Amino acid sequence: MSSDTAPEEGLTPDQLAAFQRDGYLIIPDALSPSTVSSLLAETQRLLDTLDLSTHPLTRFRTGGETGDDHVGDDYFLSSGDKIRFFLEDDAFDSSGNLIKPKHRAVNKIGHYLHVLSPPFASLLSGSDNEGMKASPAAVARSLGFTDPRVLQSMVICKQPEIGGAVPPHMDSTFLYTDPPSAVGFWYALEDATLENGCLSFLPGSHRWAPVEKRLVRKDAEIKDGKGTEMVANQGSKFPKGEGYGEELQNENGQAEYVSGEVKAGSLVLIHGNLLHKSEKNTSQKGRIIYTFHIIEGAEGFEYDKRNWLQPPAEGFTALYG
Ligand SMILES: O=C(O)CCC(=O)C(=O)O
């Protein structure tokens, strides 16, 4: 679902209805060209600061369909309040030697850009983004958030030739609250196309696909306390409210993935239960995007202590000023 209008005050009723029906919403031109340029310049500046001689060479791995081999070393697990760099698997040869220059080797940069990087922080506050449509706070209000908290942010580079595929997943598997409440804000900083690995979505799956699994830190008492693992979700599998449930799957059994090619500057909103994915970038063109996620921080929503991502000392960042 794509929509051309997105007023300063948040989502229109039509946009909100489309998001509720499909589980995602594309808002073209959400960022002005000058904001896009400044975020791309900041991305290049951050890549310049990467010093591979002191880097643990942590690669970003999704763990495939099961998530069992998801990245989970200390460098990753302690990145929630830092700006860190995770490398592409295919930037290495079979002997483990890096075969790409550093600017072409990074899969993603995360996870505290929204606080530590001034240009990305100002996107969050809506300041210095002249012409911005649908500020994050206004969108969160439209979606009914009481106390939205930004818990992570990332630049995903999807490098030319090697940018890895992201298998089908839902974001609440990784950013679990009970009940689920995650929403992703995904901004294209370069055009995202079928060739360079745009997103695709299973429309409506947020209403019938339960959060079956969760990515957690390994239990220190049982295992060695390091790393992550997928466990069965014992908590709520759907957000609060009507219109959710596994019984709806039959009605939607024929649903197929829909690709979301978008221009630089577009915002894609992604419901935390929505199944989505992206393919490997085999083209010569990169696909840099910026994404952050929010969860509901209000009473009645529990952030799980075993989640791979734990809050920084100051707590997750409040979106409402
Ligand atoms: O940008 C991509 O290719 C995947 C991003 C994604 O799936 C997510 O942020 O949940």
The ligand as an ORCA input file, in Angstrom:
! r2SCAN-3c Opt
* xyz 0 1
  O      16.446     -3.438      5.147
  C      16.347     -4.656      5.027
  O      16.767     -5.252      4.062
  C      15.668     -5.477      6.095
  C      15.231     -4.648      7.240
  C      14.270     -5.349      8.124
  O      13.735     -6.369      7.792
  C      13.938     -4.794      9.421
  O      14.476     -3.728      9.779
  O      13.140     -5.412     10.120
*
